[in-house]
């Protein structure tokens, strides 16, 4: 006889602006990569990339000027 277990509901995490800024600042350090910064903060690299793009748009900088 098999028993059924209740499926665990997966919820999305909410990240504060302060935590986003911390991750973006970590990515901007010399020699840092998006992947390593994401791994340090247990976040998907594609999410960090989105935050970086958002920061670049907000700051008015370009990747070449960064």
C-alpha positions as CSV (number, residue, x, y, z in Angstrom):
1,X,0.0,0.0,0.0
2,X,1.4,3.4,-1.0
3,X,0.8,6.5,0.9
4,X,0.4,9.9,-0.7
5,X,2.3,12.8,0.7
6,X,1.1,16.4,0.4
7,X,3.0,18.4,-2.2
8,X,5.0,21.2,-0.8
9,X,3.8,24.6,-2.1
10,X,6.6,26.5,-3.7
11,X,6.4,30.3,-3.1
12,X,8.5,33.0,-4.7
13,X,10.9,34.8,-2.6
14,X,10.6,38.6,-2.2
15,X,13.9,40.5,-2.3
16,X,14.1,44.0,-0.8
17,X,15.7,46.8,-2.7
18,X,18.6,46.7,-0.2
19,X,19.3,43.1,-0.9
20,X,19.2,43.7,-4.6
21,X,21.6,46.6,-4.3
22,X,24.0,44.4,-2.2
23,X,24.0,41.7,-5.0
24,X,24.5,44.3,-7.7
25,X,27.4,45.9,-5.7
26,X,29.0,42.4,-5.3
27,X,28.8,41.9,-9.1
28,X,30.5,45.3,-9.7
29,X,33.6,44.4,-7.7
30,X,36.8,43.8,-9.8
31,X,37.1,40.2,-10.8
32,X,33.5,39.3,-9.7
33,X,31.2,37.4,-12.0
34,X,27.4,37.3,-12.1
35,X,27.5,33.6,-11.5
36,X,29.8,33.7,-8.5
37,X,27.8,36.6,-6.9
38,X,24.5,34.7,-7.6
39,X,25.9,31.6,-6.0
40,X,27.1,33.5,-2.9
41,X,23.6,34.8,-2.4
42,X,21.7,31.6,-3.4
43,X,20.0,33.4,-6.3
44,X,19.6,32.4,-10.0
45,X,22.1,34.1,-12.2
46,X,19.4,35.2,-14.7
47,X,17.6,37.1,-11.9
48,X,20.9,38.8,-11.0
49,X,21.3,39.7,-14.7
50,X,17.9,41.3,-14.7
51,X,18.7,43.3,-11.6
52,X,22.0,44.5,-13.2
53,X,20.1,45.6,-16.4
54,X,17.6,47.4,-14.2
55,X,20.4,49.2,-12.3
56,X,22.1,50.1,-15.6
57,X,18.9,51.6,-17.0
58,X,18.2,53.5,-13.7
59,X,21.8,54.8,-13.5
60,X,22.0,55.8,-17.1
61,X,25.3,53.9,-17.6
62,X,26.1,51.5,-20.4
63,X,28.0,48.3,-20.2
64,X,31.0,49.8,-22.0
65,X,31.0,52.7,-19.5
66,X,30.7,50.4,-16.5
